[in-house]
Amino acid sequence: MNIQEKIRAIVKHIQDKTDEKIEKIYLDAQDRSEEIKDNYIDKAERRFNGIVLTAKNEADRNLRKQTARSELEAGKMIMDARVDILKSAMADIKERAEKMISSNRYPVIFEQIVLEALKTLDEKNAVLKTSREDRELIKTVLKNVNKKLNNTAVILSDENIDIKGGLIAESEDGRFKVMNTIARKIEENREKIAVELFDRLDKIIKTS
């Protein structure tokens, strides 16, 4: 059952319960009035009208309470759904990122990550650190990167770092550092992803 069906189901359940209460109040009022009318017709009519009016007022109060409650519960369901949807979406994105690291597209993406890190660092001498798994790849990538950089000398560190899908670019003296990884990019775009997902969810709810 998707979120729209869940919301409709809970609102319908609450409204059905409210309708049952209203119907019971009216039936009880009619039963009591019939008993009274058997002996005191005139008084019974006045009493009946009073009972019905009281029943109506009570039903109206119950309906307002139940409506407010259903709106609160529906709102909570939507908030819970947003959290679940965002978690699911982020998990799916991270899973795809993991698969991409092992795909044929990764060398091209890795080269873009290296270039972006060096441009962000903006140092004449830069030291690059990456994982053992990406060491051979970065050697290949640097051949193209060096052609695209005018005033930056790049040194590949012998240090293997615990990082996946990216690298760290540092100034020669180590004072400045740029970490550029696929995982970090996903987190940096988390808010944007959330806004887009929630906009879609709101549109779905409004049209359901």
Biotite code that builds the C-alpha atoms (Angstrom):
import biotite.structure as struc

atoms = struc.array([
    struc.Atom([0.000, 0.000, 0.000], chain_id="A", res_id=1, res_name="MET", atom_name="CA", element="C"),
    struc.Atom([1.518, 3.348, -1.021], chain_id="A", res_id=2, res_name="ASN", atom_name="CA", element="C"),
    struc.Atom([1.392, 6.550, 1.014], chain_id="A", res_id=3, res_name="ILE", atom_name="CA", element="C"),
    struc.Atom([-1.647, 7.955, -0.793], chain_id="A", res_id=4, res_name="GLN", atom_name="CA", element="C"),
    struc.Atom([-3.657, 4.791, -0.129], chain_id="A", res_id=5, res_name="GLU", atom_name="CA", element="C"),
    struc.Atom([-2.546, 4.783, 3.534], chain_id="A", res_id=6, res_name="LYS", atom_name="CA", element="C"),
    struc.Atom([-3.645, 8.385, 4.022], chain_id="A", res_id=7, res_name="ILE", atom_name="CA", element="C"),
    struc.Atom([-7.016, 7.808, 2.349], chain_id="A", res_id=8, res_name="ARG", atom_name="CA", element="C"),
    struc.Atom([-7.521, 4.649, 4.381], chain_id="A", res_id=9, res_name="ALA", atom_name="CA", element="C"),
    struc.Atom([-6.891, 6.266, 7.763], chain_id="A", res_id=10, res_name="ILE", atom_name="CA", element="C"),
    struc.Atom([-9.064, 9.304, 6.964], chain_id="A", res_id=11, res_name="VAL", atom_name="CA", element="C"),
    struc.Atom([-11.894, 7.050, 5.734], chain_id="A", res_id=12, res_name="LYS", atom_name="CA", element="C"),
    struc.Atom([-11.595, 4.854, 8.836], chain_id="A", res_id=13, res_name="HIS", atom_name="CA", element="C"),
    struc.Atom([-11.881, 7.843, 11.155], chain_id="A", res_id=14, res_name="ILE", atom_name="CA", element="C"),
    struc.Atom([-14.797, 9.310, 9.190], chain_id="A", res_id=15, res_name="GLN", atom_name="CA", element="C"),
    struc.Atom([-16.606, 5.946, 9.161], chain_id="A", res_id=16, res_name="ASP", atom_name="CA", element="C"),
    struc.Atom([-16.238, 5.725, 12.940], chain_id="A", res_id=17, res_name="LYS", atom_name="CA", element="C"),
    struc.Atom([-17.586, 9.258, 13.286], chain_id="A", res_id=18, res_name="THR", atom_name="CA", element="C"),
    struc.Atom([-20.559, 8.471, 11.011], chain_id="A", res_id=19, res_name="ASP", atom_name="CA", element="C"),
    struc.Atom([-21.343, 5.408, 13.147], chain_id="A", res_id=20, res_name="GLU", atom_name="CA", element="C"),
    struc.Atom([-21.366, 7.532, 16.305], chain_id="A", res_id=21, res_name="LYS", atom_name="CA", element="C"),
    struc.Atom([-23.620, 10.133, 14.691], chain_id="A", res_id=22, res_name="ILE", atom_name="CA", element="C"),
    struc.Atom([-26.058, 7.457, 13.463], chain_id="A", res_id=23, res_name="GLU", atom_name="CA", element="C"),
    struc.Atom([-26.183, 5.861, 16.918], chain_id="A", res_id=24, res_name="LYS", atom_name="CA", element="C"),
    struc.Atom([-26.901, 9.205, 18.580], chain_id="A", res_id=25, res_name="ILE", atom_name="CA", element="C"),
    struc.Atom([-29.798, 9.872, 16.215], chain_id="A", res_id=26, res_name="TYR", atom_name="CA", element="C"),
    struc.Atom([-31.234, 6.385, 16.637], chain_id="A", res_id=27, res_name="LEU", atom_name="CA", element="C"),
    struc.Atom([-31.017, 6.634, 20.427], chain_id="A", res_id=28, res_name="ASP", atom_name="CA", element="C"),
    struc.Atom([-32.735, 9.989, 20.280], chain_id="A", res_id=29, res_name="ALA", atom_name="CA", element="C"),
    struc.Atom([-35.547, 8.604, 18.169], chain_id="A", res_id=30, res_name="GLN", atom_name="CA", element="C"),
    struc.Atom([-35.986, 5.572, 20.433], chain_id="A", res_id=31, res_name="ASP", atom_name="CA", element="C"),
    struc.Atom([-36.226, 7.753, 23.521], chain_id="A", res_id=32, res_name="ARG", atom_name="CA", element="C"),
    struc.Atom([-38.671, 10.095, 21.830], chain_id="A", res_id=33, res_name="SER", atom_name="CA", element="C"),
    struc.Atom([-40.940, 7.245, 20.716], chain_id="A", res_id=34, res_name="GLU", atom_name="CA", element="C"),
    struc.Atom([-41.235, 6.045, 24.303], chain_id="A", res_id=35, res_name="GLU", atom_name="CA", element="C"),
    struc.Atom([-42.181, 9.500, 25.473], chain_id="A", res_id=36, res_name="ILE", atom_name="CA", element="C"),
    struc.Atom([-44.692, 10.083, 22.671], chain_id="A", res_id=37, res_name="LYS", atom_name="CA", element="C"),
    struc.Atom([-46.672, 6.989, 23.635], chain_id="A", res_id=38, res_name="ASP", atom_name="CA", element="C"),
    struc.Atom([-47.873, 8.754, 26.792], chain_id="A", res_id=39, res_name="ASN", atom_name="CA", element="C"),
    struc.Atom([-47.245, 12.453, 26.243], chain_id="A", res_id=40, res_name="TYR", atom_name="CA", element="C"),
    struc.Atom([-47.424, 13.296, 22.549], chain_id="A", res_id=41, res_name="ILE", atom_name="CA", element="C"),
    struc.Atom([-47.160, 17.054, 22.875], chain_id="A", res_id=42, res_name="ASP", atom_name="CA", element="C"),
    struc.Atom([-44.375, 16.958, 25.430], chain_id="A", res_id=43, res_name="LYS", atom_name="CA", element="C"),
    struc.Atom([-42.698, 14.233, 23.457], chain_id="A", res_id=44, res_name="ALA", atom_name="CA", element="C"),
    struc.Atom([-42.501, 16.369, 20.342], chain_id="A", res_id=45, res_name="GLU", atom_name="CA", element="C"),
    struc.Atom([-40.833, 19.163, 22.257], chain_id="A", res_id=46, res_name="ARG", atom_name="CA", element="C"),
    struc.Atom([-38.577, 16.658, 23.984], chain_id="A", res_id=47, res_name="ARG", atom_name="CA", element="C"),
    struc.Atom([-37.816, 14.975, 20.659], chain_id="A", res_id=48, res_name="PHE", atom_name="CA", element="C"),
    struc.Atom([-36.785, 18.272, 19.080], chain_id="A", res_id=49, res_name="ASN", atom_name="CA", element="C"),
    struc.Atom([-34.576, 18.996, 22.070], chain_id="A", res_id=50, res_name="GLY", atom_name="CA", element="C"),
    struc.Atom([-32.997, 15.554, 21.923], chain_id="A", res_id=51, res_name="ILE", atom_name="CA", element="C"),
    struc.Atom([-32.367, 15.825, 18.190], chain_id="A", res_id=52, res_name="VAL", atom_name="CA", element="C"),
    struc.Atom([-30.833, 19.279, 18.597], chain_id="A", res_id=53, res_name="LEU", atom_name="CA", element="C"),
    struc.Atom([-28.597, 18.009, 21.406], chain_id="A", res_id=54, res_name="THR", atom_name="CA", element="C"),
    struc.Atom([-27.671, 14.986, 19.297], chain_id="A", res_id=55, res_name="ALA", atom_name="CA", element="C"),
    struc.Atom([-26.862, 17.199, 16.333], chain_id="A", res_id=56, res_name="LYS", atom_name="CA", element="C"),
    struc.Atom([-24.673, 19.484, 18.417], chain_id="A", res_id=57, res_name="ASN", atom_name="CA", element="C"),
    struc.Atom([-22.879, 16.497, 19.918], chain_id="A", res_id=58, res_name="GLU", atom_name="CA", element="C"),
    struc.Atom([-22.409, 14.962, 16.492], chain_id="A", res_id=59, res_name="ALA", atom_name="CA", element="C"),
    struc.Atom([-21.026, 18.236, 15.155], chain_id="A", res_id=60, res_name="ASP", atom_name="CA", element="C"),
    struc.Atom([-18.540, 18.444, 18.026], chain_id="A", res_id=61, res_name="ARG", atom_name="CA", element="C"),
    struc.Atom([-17.468, 14.837, 17.465], chain_id="A", res_id=62, res_name="ASN", atom_name="CA", element="C"),
    struc.Atom([-17.086, 15.453, 13.754], chain_id="A", res_id=63, res_name="LEU", atom_name="CA", element="C"),
    struc.Atom([-14.892, 18.513, 14.333], chain_id="A", res_id=64, res_name="ARG", atom_name="CA", element="C"),
    struc.Atom([-12.735, 16.580, 16.811], chain_id="A", res_id=65, res_name="LYS", atom_name="CA", element="C"),
    struc.Atom([-12.417, 13.565, 14.524], chain_id="A", res_id=66, res_name="GLN", atom_name="CA", element="C"),
    struc.Atom([-11.649, 15.762, 11.511], chain_id="A", res_id=67, res_name="THR", atom_name="CA", element="C"),
    struc.Atom([-8.906, 17.571, 13.410], chain_id="A", res_id=68, res_name="ALA", atom_name="CA", element="C"),
    struc.Atom([-7.547, 14.249, 14.632], chain_id="A", res_id=69, res_name="ARG", atom_name="CA", element="C"),
    struc.Atom([-7.594, 12.742, 11.152], chain_id="A", res_id=70, res_name="SER", atom_name="CA", element="C"),
    struc.Atom([-5.740, 15.769, 9.777], chain_id="A", res_id=71, res_name="GLU", atom_name="CA", element="C"),
    struc.Atom([-3.084, 15.424, 12.481], chain_id="A", res_id=72, res_name="LEU", atom_name="CA", element="C"),
    struc.Atom([-2.702, 11.695, 11.849], chain_id="A", res_id=73, res_name="GLU", atom_name="CA", element="C"),
    struc.Atom([-2.572, 12.216, 8.095], chain_id="A", res_id=74, res_name="ALA", atom_name="CA", element="C"),
    struc.Atom([0.048, 14.930, 8.589], chain_id="A", res_id=75, res_name="GLY", atom_name="CA", element="C"),
    struc.Atom([2.137, 12.597, 10.743], chain_id="A", res_id=76, res_name="LYS", atom_name="CA", element="C"),
    struc.Atom([1.853, 9.881, 8.098], chain_id="A", res_id=77, res_name="MET", atom_name="CA", element="C"),
    struc.Atom([3.086, 12.311, 5.471], chain_id="A", res_id=78, res_name="ILE", atom_name="CA", element="C"),
    struc.Atom([6.040, 13.350, 7.641], chain_id="A", res_id=79, res_name="MET", atom_name="CA", element="C"),
    struc.Atom([6.915, 9.702, 8.327], chain_id="A", res_id=80, res_name="ASP", atom_name="CA", element="C"),
    struc.Atom([6.585, 8.964, 4.623], chain_id="A", res_id=81, res_name="ALA", atom_name="CA", element="C"),
    struc.Atom([8.952, 11.817, 3.767], chain_id="A", res_id=82, res_name="ARG", atom_name="CA", element="C"),
    struc.Atom([11.595, 10.432, 6.121], chain_id="A", res_id=83, res_name="VAL", atom_name="CA", element="C"),
    struc.Atom([11.194, 6.900, 4.727], chain_id="A", res_id=84, res_name="ASP", atom_name="CA", element="C"),
    struc.Atom([11.231, 8.093, 1.125], chain_id="A", res_id=85, res_name="ILE", atom_name="CA", element="C"),
    struc.Atom([14.379, 10.175, 1.646], chain_id="A", res_id=86, res_name="LEU", atom_name="CA", element="C"),
    struc.Atom([16.164, 7.292, 3.391], chain_id="A", res_id=87, res_name="LYS", atom_name="CA", element="C"),
    struc.Atom([15.151, 4.927, 0.596], chain_id="A", res_id=88, res_name="SER", atom_name="CA", element="C"),
    struc.Atom([16.196, 7.383, -2.121], chain_id="A", res_id=89, res_name="ALA", atom_name="CA", element="C"),
    struc.Atom([19.590, 8.091, -0.527], chain_id="A", res_id=90, res_name="MET", atom_name="CA", element="C"),
    struc.Atom([20.214, 4.376, -0.063], chain_id="A", res_id=91, res_name="ALA", atom_name="CA", element="C"),
    struc.Atom([19.327, 3.768, -3.710], chain_id="A", res_id=92, res_name="ASP", atom_name="CA", element="C"),
    struc.Atom([21.622, 6.585, -4.886], chain_id="A", res_id=93, res_name="ILE", atom_name="CA", element="C"),
    struc.Atom([24.505, 5.268, -2.783], chain_id="A", res_id=94, res_name="LYS", atom_name="CA", element="C"),
    struc.Atom([23.936, 1.753, -4.105], chain_id="A", res_id=95, res_name="GLU", atom_name="CA", element="C"),
    struc.Atom([24.050, 3.032, -7.679], chain_id="A", res_id=96, res_name="ARG", atom_name="CA", element="C"),
    struc.Atom([27.208, 4.969, -6.864], chain_id="A", res_id=97, res_name="ALA", atom_name="CA", element="C"),
    struc.Atom([28.825, 1.782, -5.548], chain_id="A", res_id=98, res_name="GLU", atom_name="CA", element="C"),
    struc.Atom([27.970, -0.008, -8.779], chain_id="A", res_id=99, res_name="LYS", atom_name="CA", element="C"),
    struc.Atom([29.215, 2.912, -10.882], chain_id="A", res_id=100, res_name="MET", atom_name="CA", element="C"),
    struc.Atom([32.656, 2.697, -9.252], chain_id="A", res_id=101, res_name="ILE", atom_name="CA", element="C"),
    struc.Atom([32.960, -0.769, -10.759], chain_id="A", res_id=102, res_name="SER", atom_name="CA", element="C"),
    struc.Atom([31.560, 0.248, -14.148], chain_id="A", res_id=103, res_name="SER", atom_name="CA", element="C"),
    struc.Atom([33.221, 1.369, -17.382], chain_id="A", res_id=104, res_name="ASN", atom_name="CA", element="C"),
    struc.Atom([32.056, 4.940, -16.713], chain_id="A", res_id=105, res_name="ARG", atom_name="CA", element="C"),
    struc.Atom([34.130, 5.334, -13.576], chain_id="A", res_id=106, res_name="TYR", atom_name="CA", element="C"),
    struc.Atom([37.446, 6.385, -15.222], chain_id="A", res_id=107, res_name="PRO", atom_name="CA", element="C"),
    struc.Atom([35.735, 9.346, -16.914], chain_id="A", res_id=108, res_name="VAL", atom_name="CA", element="C"),
    struc.Atom([33.947, 10.346, -13.698], chain_id="A", res_id=109, res_name="ILE", atom_name="CA", element="C"),
    struc.Atom([37.138, 9.899, -11.669], chain_id="A", res_id=110, res_name="PHE", atom_name="CA", element="C"),
    struc.Atom([38.995, 12.237, -14.023], chain_id="A", res_id=111, res_name="GLU", atom_name="CA", element="C"),
    struc.Atom([36.298, 14.877, -13.488], chain_id="A", res_id=112, res_name="GLN", atom_name="CA", element="C"),
    struc.Atom([36.611, 14.407, -9.713], chain_id="A", res_id=113, res_name="ILE", atom_name="CA", element="C"),
    struc.Atom([40.387, 14.940, -9.901], chain_id="A", res_id=114, res_name="VAL", atom_name="CA", element="C"),
    struc.Atom([40.057, 18.071, -12.043], chain_id="A", res_id=115, res_name="LEU", atom_name="CA", element="C"),
    struc.Atom([37.375, 19.512, -9.789], chain_id="A", res_id=116, res_name="GLU", atom_name="CA", element="C"),
    struc.Atom([39.493, 18.905, -6.678], chain_id="A", res_id=117, res_name="ALA", atom_name="CA", element="C"),
    struc.Atom([42.561, 20.573, -8.197], chain_id="A", res_id=118, res_name="LEU", atom_name="CA", element="C"),
    struc.Atom([40.600, 23.586, -9.434], chain_id="A", res_id=119, res_name="LYS", atom_name="CA", element="C"),
    struc.Atom([39.000, 23.971, -6.013], chain_id="A", res_id=120, res_name="THR", atom_name="CA", element="C"),
    struc.Atom([42.377, 23.677, -4.275], chain_id="A", res_id=121, res_name="LEU", atom_name="CA", element="C"),
    struc.Atom([43.847, 26.247, -6.696], chain_id="A", res_id=122, res_name="ASP", atom_name="CA", element="C"),
    struc.Atom([47.510, 25.702, -5.730], chain_id="A", res_id=123, res_name="GLU", atom_name="CA", element="C"),
    struc.Atom([50.618, 25.745, -7.921], chain_id="A", res_id=124, res_name="LYS", atom_name="CA", element="C"),
    struc.Atom([51.821, 22.506, -6.326], chain_id="A", res_id=125, res_name="ASN", atom_name="CA", element="C"),
    struc.Atom([49.276, 19.861, -5.360], chain_id="A", res_id=126, res_name="ALA", atom_name="CA", element="C"),
    struc.Atom([49.622, 16.469, -3.713], chain_id="A", res_id=127, res_name="VAL", atom_name="CA", element="C"),
    struc.Atom([47.002, 13.853, -4.508], chain_id="A", res_id=128, res_name="LEU", atom_name="CA", element="C"),
    struc.Atom([46.122, 10.986, -2.197], chain_id="A", res_id=129, res_name="LYS", atom_name="CA", element="C"),
    struc.Atom([43.839, 8.128, -3.116], chain_id="A", res_id=130, res_name="THR", atom_name="CA", element="C"),
    struc.Atom([43.044, 4.533, -2.237], chain_id="A", res_id=131, res_name="SER", atom_name="CA", element="C"),
    struc.Atom([45.033, 1.484, -3.189], chain_id="A", res_id=132, res_name="ARG", atom_name="CA", element="C"),
    struc.Atom([42.187, 0.442, -5.509], chain_id="A", res_id=133, res_name="GLU", atom_name="CA", element="C"),
    struc.Atom([42.338, 3.713, -7.483], chain_id="A", res_id=134, res_name="ASP", atom_name="CA", element="C"),
    struc.Atom([46.116, 4.041, -7.577], chain_id="A", res_id=135, res_name="ARG", atom_name="CA", element="C"),
    struc.Atom([46.611, 2.637, -11.091], chain_id="A", res_id=136, res_name="GLU", atom_name="CA", element="C"),
    struc.Atom([43.589, 4.512, -12.373], chain_id="A", res_id=137, res_name="LEU", atom_name="CA", element="C"),
    struc.Atom([44.801, 7.874, -11.105], chain_id="A", res_id=138, res_name="ILE", atom_name="CA", element="C"),
    struc.Atom([48.156, 7.357, -12.820], chain_id="A", res_id=139, res_name="LYS", atom_name="CA", element="C"),
    struc.Atom([46.307, 6.971, -16.109], chain_id="A", res_id=140, res_name="THR", atom_name="CA", element="C"),
    struc.Atom([43.938, 9.846, -15.390], chain_id="A", res_id=141, res_name="VAL", atom_name="CA", element="C"),
    struc.Atom([46.777, 12.235, -14.501], chain_id="A", res_id=142, res_name="LEU", atom_name="CA", element="C"),
    struc.Atom([48.104, 12.001, -18.049], chain_id="A", res_id=143, res_name="LYS", atom_name="CA", element="C"),
    struc.Atom([44.957, 13.729, -19.285], chain_id="A", res_id=144, res_name="ASN", atom_name="CA", element="C"),
    struc.Atom([44.612, 15.973, -16.239], chain_id="A", res_id=145, res_name="VAL", atom_name="CA", element="C"),
    struc.Atom([48.115, 17.439, -16.649], chain_id="A", res_id=146, res_name="ASN", atom_name="CA", element="C"),
    struc.Atom([47.237, 18.480, -20.205], chain_id="A", res_id=147, res_name="LYS", atom_name="CA", element="C"),
    struc.Atom([44.189, 20.382, -18.959], chain_id="A", res_id=148, res_name="LYS", atom_name="CA", element="C"),
    struc.Atom([45.991, 22.196, -16.136], chain_id="A", res_id=149, res_name="LEU", atom_name="CA", element="C"),
    struc.Atom([48.151, 25.197, -16.930], chain_id="A", res_id=150, res_name="ASN", atom_name="CA", element="C"),
    struc.Atom([49.805, 26.281, -13.703], chain_id="A", res_id=151, res_name="ASN", atom_name="CA", element="C"),
    struc.Atom([49.508, 23.304, -11.391], chain_id="A", res_id=152, res_name="THR", atom_name="CA", element="C"),
    struc.Atom([52.209, 20.720, -10.737], chain_id="A", res_id=153, res_name="ALA", atom_name="CA", element="C"),
    struc.Atom([50.693, 17.484, -9.488], chain_id="A", res_id=154, res_name="VAL", atom_name="CA", element="C"),
    struc.Atom([52.438, 14.948, -7.255], chain_id="A", res_id=155, res_name="ILE", atom_name="CA", element="C"),
    struc.Atom([50.927, 11.555, -6.476], chain_id="A", res_id=156, res_name="LEU", atom_name="CA", element="C"),
    struc.Atom([51.492, 10.597, -2.845], chain_id="A", res_id=157, res_name="SER", atom_name="CA", element="C"),
    struc.Atom([52.650, 7.088, -1.962], chain_id="A", res_id=158, res_name="ASP", atom_name="CA", element="C"),
    struc.Atom([50.161, 7.064, 0.915], chain_id="A", res_id=159, res_name="GLU", atom_name="CA", element="C"),
    struc.Atom([47.117, 4.852, 0.488], chain_id="A", res_id=160, res_name="ASN", atom_name="CA", element="C"),
    struc.Atom([44.074, 6.383, 2.149], chain_id="A", res_id=161, res_name="ILE", atom_name="CA", element="C"),
    struc.Atom([40.843, 4.750, 3.245], chain_id="A", res_id=162, res_name="ASP", atom_name="CA", element="C"),
    struc.Atom([38.583, 6.424, 0.713], chain_id="A", res_id=163, res_name="ILE", atom_name="CA", element="C"),
    struc.Atom([36.302, 5.092, -1.998], chain_id="A", res_id=164, res_name="LYS", atom_name="CA", element="C"),
    struc.Atom([35.311, 6.726, -5.252], chain_id="A", res_id=165, res_name="GLY", atom_name="CA", element="C"),
    struc.Atom([37.465, 9.839, -5.023], chain_id="A", res_id=166, res_name="GLY", atom_name="CA", element="C"),
    struc.Atom([40.603, 11.425, -3.633], chain_id="A", res_id=167, res_name="LEU", atom_name="CA", element="C"),
    struc.Atom([42.132, 14.099, -1.416], chain_id="A", res_id=168, res_name="ILE", atom_name="CA", element="C"),
    struc.Atom([44.024, 17.028, -2.940], chain_id="A", res_id=169, res_name="ALA", atom_name="CA", element="C"),
    struc.Atom([46.380, 18.947, -0.647], chain_id="A", res_id=170, res_name="GLU", atom_name="CA", element="C"),
    struc.Atom([48.660, 21.923, -0.948], chain_id="A", res_id=171, res_name="SER", atom_name="CA", element="C"),
    struc.Atom([52.351, 21.048, -0.842], chain_id="A", res_id=172, res_name="GLU", atom_name="CA", element="C"),
    struc.Atom([52.715, 22.313, 2.721], chain_id="A", res_id=173, res_name="ASP", atom_name="CA", element="C"),
    struc.Atom([49.539, 20.452, 3.811], chain_id="A", res_id=174, res_name="GLY", atom_name="CA", element="C"),
    struc.Atom([47.771, 23.614, 4.994], chain_id="A", res_id=175, res_name="ARG", atom_name="CA", element="C"),
    struc.Atom([44.930, 23.330, 2.512], chain_id="A", res_id=176, res_name="PHE", atom_name="CA", element="C"),
    struc.Atom([42.957, 20.203, 1.711], chain_id="A", res_id=177, res_name="LYS", atom_name="CA", element="C"),
    struc.Atom([40.086, 19.293, -0.582], chain_id="A", res_id=178, res_name="VAL", atom_name="CA", element="C"),
    struc.Atom([38.297, 15.980, -0.241], chain_id="A", res_id=179, res_name="MET", atom_name="CA", element="C"),
    struc.Atom([36.307, 15.130, -3.346], chain_id="A", res_id=180, res_name="ASN", atom_name="CA", element="C"),
    struc.Atom([34.425, 11.836, -3.388], chain_id="A", res_id=181, res_name="THR", atom_name="CA", element="C"),
    struc.Atom([31.216, 10.503, -4.859], chain_id="A", res_id=182, res_name="ILE", atom_name="CA", element="C"),
    struc.Atom([29.831, 9.875, -1.366], chain_id="A", res_id=183, res_name="ALA", atom_name="CA", element="C"),
    struc.Atom([30.541, 13.469, -0.329], chain_id="A", res_id=184, res_name="ARG", atom_name="CA", element="C"),
    struc.Atom([28.857, 14.785, -3.473], chain_id="A", res_id=185, res_name="LYS", atom_name="CA", element="C"),
    struc.Atom([25.749, 12.771, -2.634], chain_id="A", res_id=186, res_name="ILE", atom_name="CA", element="C"),
    struc.Atom([25.646, 14.220, 0.901], chain_id="A", res_id=187, res_name="GLU", atom_name="CA", element="C"),
    struc.Atom([26.246, 17.745, -0.393], chain_id="A", res_id=188, res_name="GLU", atom_name="CA", element="C"),
    struc.Atom([23.215, 17.342, -2.664], chain_id="A", res_id=189, res_name="ASN", atom_name="CA", element="C"),
    struc.Atom([21.071, 15.697, 0.038], chain_id="A", res_id=190, res_name="ARG", atom_name="CA", element="C"),
    struc.Atom([19.003, 18.835, 0.638], chain_id="A", res_id=191, res_name="GLU", atom_name="CA", element="C"),
    struc.Atom([18.389, 19.357, -3.069], chain_id="A", res_id=192, res_name="LYS", atom_name="CA", element="C"),
    struc.Atom([17.373, 15.708, -3.446], chain_id="A", res_id=193, res_name="ILE", atom_name="CA", element="C"),
    struc.Atom([15.021, 16.020, -0.458], chain_id="A", res_id=194, res_name="ALA", atom_name="CA", element="C"),
    struc.Atom([13.333, 19.148, -1.851], chain_id="A", res_id=195, res_name="VAL", atom_name="CA", element="C"),
    struc.Atom([12.741, 17.488, -5.222], chain_id="A", res_id=196, res_name="GLU", atom_name="CA", element="C"),
    struc.Atom([11.371, 14.320, -3.627], chain_id="A", res_id=197, res_name="LEU", atom_name="CA", element="C"),
    struc.Atom([9.050, 16.185, -1.249], chain_id="A", res_id=198, res_name="PHE", atom_name="CA", element="C"),
    struc.Atom([7.751, 18.371, -4.075], chain_id="A", res_id=199, res_name="ASP", atom_name="CA", element="C"),
    struc.Atom([6.831, 15.232, -5.996], chain_id="A", res_id=200, res_name="ARG", atom_name="CA", element="C"),
    struc.Atom([5.198, 13.720, -2.912], chain_id="A", res_id=201, res_name="LEU", atom_name="CA", element="C"),
    struc.Atom([3.108, 16.865, -2.306], chain_id="A", res_id=202, res_name="ASP", atom_name="CA", element="C"),
    struc.Atom([1.949, 16.875, -5.936], chain_id="A", res_id=203, res_name="LYS", atom_name="CA", element="C"),
    struc.Atom([0.964, 13.201, -5.713], chain_id="A", res_id=204, res_name="ILE", atom_name="CA", element="C"),
    struc.Atom([-1.014, 13.804, -2.491], chain_id="A", res_id=205, res_name="ILE", atom_name="CA", element="C"),
    struc.Atom([-2.832, 16.838, -3.944], chain_id="A", res_id=206, res_name="LYS", atom_name="CA", element="C"),
    struc.Atom([-3.873, 14.938, -7.063], chain_id="A", res_id=207, res_name="THR", atom_name="CA", element="C"),
    struc.Atom([-4.870, 11.710, -5.270], chain_id="A", res_id=208, res_name="SER", atom_name="CA", element="C"),
])
